[in-house]
């Protein structure tokens, strides 16, 4: 590489530090404000045809996507660094950490070949991840408003409506409780919550149809649904989006660690006992894996014996987590065999415009 640099990402500015290895030119500064337009204008100074290869390293924090996309348009190689491993390579702090120091560290690690690089997925995979995260956010909000209704009813001592009376559509029973047993403010709270839940349910239904259509037309998701019991369209799409790709993981154990289902052994702050989940990585994937692992409680499930043994020894929650790890290991081997072919669309899904009106 002729020009090598580091880029520290912040919401208001991008701090850069680059050096031209051929003539020894060195430059450091900031790009403000941090957006596509100003970054694209700054990248025009690098003419790959005349200066030779240009590469920049940046941490995999919020905002890296548009930077990597603009660098690809300009012919600049983008290298994504794992934030925790990069911080560990910094060593003990002898002085205050600054943006300039972070950009310099990234540049030095890239030159030395010690940068802990992360996988940069294709654009379509990033879109799948975004849709799955949106789906989980909507589901979480829908559940939260249902719990608010439960809280109001309990606080005013009404007949317990139960989850079925709210989520499953028994609105006649709930309306009778609202009219007869709630105060004016209580009725306002519950009716507002129901209106918000109806809007969320509408968006959830359309987004779910989109996700199901995408998963059923994806080669990797089809293979996972066919080979692994309990893995449905949503969980298979999530596994492809976060675990798929050529040479993604060298072992299934690393995939389990990436998902955040591995057991912690040591915590440096001394405030957390060992034996708990690390909970690192994609939260939506852990949620879907836990739901898929629950199907092993069925007597017809292939992993029923293993699930039962762990449940009898510990509890049902631990059994689901153990089964979720087995699903990750199995999925890792299947996706490794497919490589980038896992992202092949064998059936065209519906148009994205069906998600929102």
N, C-alpha and C positions, 0 to 999 in steps of 0.2 A: 504494500500500500504506500502511496506517495504522501497523502495527507491523512492524518489520524487525529481524532479529537474526541472529547467528551462533552456531553450536554446534560446539564442539571435542570430538571423540569419543575417549574412552579406555576401557580395559577396566573400570576401577573407578569412573570418574565422567564426567559430561558437563558441560562448562563452557559456560555460555550468556552472551550479551551482546546485549541487545535495547533498542530505543528506540521510543517512541511518537511518531511524527512530528507528531501533532496537538497534543498537550499538552506535548511535550518530556520526558516521563517516561523515565527511563533506569534499567536494572536489570542487575546482573551477579551471577552466583553459580554454584553447582554442584548437580547432581543426583546423589545417591549413594544406593544403588549404581546402576550403570548397567544398567537392565533395563526391560522393557516396563511393568511395573506402576508403577514410580516415575515413568517418563516420562509415562505416560498420566495419572497424577494431577497432574503438574506442568502438563500441557497444558490442564487444565480451567480454568485462570485466564484463558484466551483465549476469549472469547465472540465469535465472528466476526460474529454477528448484530448485536451492539451496538458492538463496537470497530471493525469494518470488516475488510478483508483483512489477514491475518497471513502473513508469509513468513519462513522461516529458511534459511540457507545452511550447508552442512556439506561436509566433504571426502569424496571417494569412497574411504574406507578401510574396513577390516573393521568391521562393525557398522552401516553406514549403512542396511541394508535394513529392520531392525525399526523404526528411527527414522522412516524415510520412511513406513512403513505406519501407524505410530501417528499421525503428523502428518496423513496423509490421512483417518484416522478422525475426527480432531478438526477437520477443515476447514482445516488450516494448509497453506500451500503450501511444499513442500520443494524446495530447489534444491541440486543436487549439483555440487560443484566438483572440477575435476581437480587432484590434489595437487601435481604437479610444476609446473604453470603457476601455481597459487596461490602456491607458494613463490617462484617467480621474480618475481611481482608484489610480494612483500614488500620486495624490494630489499636493499641491503647491511645487514647487522646492525650496529646501533649499541649494542644492549644485549641481554641474555640473552633468548632466546625462551621465552615462557611460554604456558600454556593460555589465560590471559586475553587475551594479545596475539593469539593465533591466532583466538579467537572474535571479537575486535574487528575484526581484518583482514577476516574473512569478512563481517561486517556492513557494513563500509565499502565493500567491493567490490560487494556486492549493492545498496546504495543508489546507488552511482555507475554501476551498470550495466556494470561491468568484470569481473564474476565469470566465470571460464572454466568454463562449465557443461558437465556430462556428461549423457548420455542415461540416463534412468531407465526401464528396460524394464518391461513388464507382469509380473504375478506368474507367469504360466505360463512366460514366457521365463526368468525366474530359476530356476524349477524345472527346466527343460531344461538350463540351464547347470550346476546342481548335480549332476544325474544324469550328465552328461558328465564332469565333473571327478571324480566318484566312480569312474566307469568307468576313467578314466586312472590314478587312484591304485591301484585293484585290479590293473590290468595291470602297473603298475610294481612293485608288491610281488610279484606272481607271477613276473615276470622276475628280481627280486632273489633270491628263494629258489632259483630254478633256478641262478643263478650261484653261490650258496653251495654247492650240491651239486657243481658243477663244481670249485669251489675245494678242497673237502674231498678229492675224488677225486684231483685233481692233487697236493695236498700229501702224500697217502699213496702216490702213485705207482701208482694203479690203471690198468687199461685205460680209455682215454678213453671215457666213455659217450656223448658227443655230445649236442647239443640234442634230436635225435630220440628218444633213449632216455629223456628226461625229460618233455618237453612233449608229444610225440605219442603217448605211451602205451605204449612198449615197456618195460613194467615188469618183464617176465621177465628181460630182459638186465640191467637195472639191479639187480634183486634178486640175481642171481648174482654181480655185482661186489661188492655190499654184503656178502654172506655170506662170500665167499671171500677178498677182498682188503683189507677195512677192519678197523680195530681196533674195540674195543668202543665207545669214544667216537665214532669215525667213523660206526659204524652208527647210534648214537643221533642224531648230527647229521643224517644223511641221512634217516632215517625220520621225524624231527620235521619236517624241511623238506618232505618229501612229503605229510605229513598236513596241513600248513598250505596247501600248494599245492592239495590236493584241495578244501579249504574255500573257498579263493579262486576256484577254477575253478567251483564250484557257484554262488557269488554272481555271478561274471562272466557265466555263461550266462543266468541269469534277468534280470540287468540289461540284457544285450545284447538279449534278446528284447523287453524293454520299450522300449528305445530304437528298435529297428527298427520296432516297431509304431507308435510316435509319429511317426517320420519319414515312414513310408509313408502316414500319414493327414493330413499337413500340406501345405497348398497350396504354400508357398514351397519346402519340401524337394522336393516332387514336380517343381516347375519346374526346380530346379537339377539334379536327377538326370537329367531329360530333356534339358537343354540342354548340360550340361558333361560331357565324357567323363572318366571316372575318379572322378567324385564319387558316392559311394554314400550309403546312408541315414545313417550316422553323421556323415560329413563334411558332408552337406547340412543335417542338423539343427544342427550346430555353426555353420555359416555363417549359418543363419537366426537362431540364438540371439544371435550376437554382431554380425552385420552387418545384420540385418533391422530394419525400422521406417521410418516415413515421414520423409523428409528426414534420414536418418541421417548421410550423408556428402555433402559438396558435390562431392567428386571421388573417383575410385577411388584416386588417389595417397594420399589421407588414410586410406583404408581399409587400404592396404598398411602404412602407418605404424602404424596402430592395432594391427594383427595382430602387428607386430614383425618383419616381413620386409624392412624397408628397411635400407639400408646406412648405417652411421654414418660421419660425416666427421671429427668432432672430438670429443675427450674432454678435459674440463677438467682431470682429474687427471694427464694425461700418461702414464698407465700402460697405455693400451690403444691399439693401432695402429688407424688408420682402415681402412675397408673390411670391417668385420665387422657381423653382424646386431645390431640394437638389442635384440632379444629382449624387447621390452616387450609388454604385452597378454596375452591368454589363451594359456597354454602348450598346452592341450589342442587348441585350434584350429590352432596351428602344427604340432603332431604329426599331426593328421588331414590337413592340407593337404599335408604332405610325403609321407604315404602315398599320397594321391590323385595327387600329381604323379609318383610312380614308375610309374604305368600308362602314362605317355607314352613309356616305353622300349619298348613293344610296337610292332612295325611297323605294326599296323593303327590305331594311335592318330592322331587328327587333328594333334596337336602333335609327331609323331615327328620330322619334319624339323628343327623348331626345337630340340627336345631333343638331337638328334644333333649339330647345329652347336655348341651350347654345350658339350656333352660333349667334343667333339673339341678345342675351344679351351681348355677348362679341365679339368673332370672331371665325373663323374656326380653328385656331391653338389651342385655348383654348378648343374648342369642341372635338378635337381629343385627347387632353390630358385627358379630363374628361372620354371619352369613353375608353381610354387605361387603366385607373384606374379600370373601371368596368370590363374589360377583365381580369385584374390581380385578382380581387376579385373572379370572377366566376371560373377562372382556379384554384385558391387556394383551393376552396371547392371541385372541381372535383378531383384534385390530392390528397387531404387529404383523400378522400374516397377510392382511389386506394392504397395509401401507397406505399410501395416498389414495389408493383405489377405494378406500372406505368412504371418501367424500364424493364419489361418483353418483350423480343423480340419474337413476334409471327410470324415473317417472316424474314428469314436470308437475310441481305442486301448484296450487291455486295462486292467483295474483296477489301480491302483498297489499293491494288496495282493499282487500276484504277485511283487513284487521281493524281499520278505523273508518268511520264515516267522514 
